[in-house]
Amino acid sequence: MHSQRREETGRLTVLHLAQPVEGGVARVVAELAGAQMRESTRAVVACPEGGSLPRQAAAAGAQVERWPAVRELGPHIAAETLRAGRLVRRVRPDVVHAHSAKAGLAARLALRGAVPTVYQPHAWSFEAVEGATARLARAWERRAARWTDRVLCVSEAERRTGEGAGIAARWSVIHNGVPEAEPCERAAARRELTLLSGVPSDAALVVCVGRLCRQKGQRVLLDAWRHIAEEVPGAWLVLVGDGPDRRELSGSAPRRVLFAGASDEVGRWYAAADLVVLPSRWEGMALTPLEAMACGRPVVVTDVGGARECLPPGQQETSLVPPEDPRALAGAVTHLLREPELRDFLGEAARKHVRADFDVRRTAASVTRLYRELLDTRVRFGTGRAAR
């Protein structure tokens, strides 16, 4: 039935099932859905209420459906799975694209291969936990691969991590993409920031955008900041984002650190920054460095999944540091804060690099080609569950 409708209209219907609804995952889903809508794919985003994703997806032109689901695993999963199945029957998508661990769990339990299914981990769940919980997460991912037409990774590093965990999947790697940054003059952005926050307009400014949680490593950055503040007097650090660690981090933060909260206009923070830092402990491929580089800002990132793949050639020496190493992070940030001409050079090279290789339109087109490949395979081998 779905195949006949596609032949008549030439238009795919994709259901993006997503949880979480904020941060980088929300921006990836909304931008992907928006780009697909512009390319004549019907994109339906199903997610919980709250967070930024429903607003961002609607603004991008996607159809938004409510899918009540909490972020954590627990007794809610049975009801969440039933709701996911009802959504699929109502929307009647050609492809279901599940984003992150919770949506991937519910979608694959509900469908078990009955509808072409793409699962995008956005960093593996078993990297966030230890012990028995990590073993259970790896075991689930190995089992769920049989109900997954394609596991879509955003970096080769993320794919290698999955393979190392024993997941025997049909893999695709498509890098994250970001839209072309809107022009925003730095001096104007700094003046606005000064009026809103009191940060001096001439201060050296480091910006970190990300959920305030263990994964994003803001604790490591605050430890490094004590060294940076001594070496670069008057420098300020702004943490853009919210999350479970906010109270702990703000309670022990050194001077000249601003907690700006969550923002739907992170581009203004990038525009105001001298340098953007993301000290993550693990990633698939973080969106923050790509967004910052699209704005012409140099970055310092930790050497975790996808970081090497997103940096321009030759910038690994200045922009890449080991994870959970405050002194190495402090050294890299201090070096770049002291070298404005080098920052300008790196930022311009980064802007050109992202425009050439990480355009969200290219990402969306690659994902749509993947959908069509899966559907063509289903036609050739018959309908029903994915062949294993």
C-alpha angles and dihedrals in degrees: 000000000000091000091053091051091051091052090052098046104022087220126123122217113212125186112207108200109195142179127185103055101197140054126024096339091056092050092047093050095045094047093045092049091047093050090048092051089053088053093053097261115133103232119194117188115202115189143132120282118261128042123073101286100083091051095043094047093048091048089052090056099254124138108250123210127184116246110175108215134142121226097238127072116248145104091324092074095087093056092041090053092050090050091050090053092050091050091053092050091049099043094038095205125191089220134019114212111193118198123207131348102298095048090042091054096047096042096049094044090049098045106026090193097313091123123033103271131199118190120199112188099194086208120344118277093222090064089065096057140044141215121006093355091057091047091052091048092052091047091052093050090050091051096042092055088080089065094046122090090195136002105213115207124189094215140022087242091060091050092050090051090054093048090048089056090057097255108154100199141148098256133206125178118205117163120232115261133205132203120255107275118252112241111264119169112228097223091053092048091050092050090052091048091051092053093048101041111013093241105149112255092229097048121116102254129205118187128197118189117193147094111293098245141111094270094061094051101223089150089062090049092051090051089051091046092067088064094041093051090054093050098041107038114207095020117142132208121207120195110201113196143050134239148128095303097054097102094047094046096045092047093060102030118130123234124294094032117129122198102207099178127222118329137189088201102060089148089076091056092049090049091052095047129099089198136006119214131191114180098184123172092210137358144162092220114320119230097210097073091048092050092047093048090048085060091052095255124140116234141207114206137169120254097254133124114327097358096110091045094054099048122091116255111278097019097096092090094057102028106038126077134168115269119257093017109122094180094052090046091049091050094052094046094046092049093054095043088057094050111062094168091052090049091053091049094048093045094053092046089049092051092053091045094054093044090053101041111018106045111147090223090061090047092050092048091051092050091049090051087052091054092051092049090054092049092048089051090052090051092050096047099033133257127292131060123004110271115249 
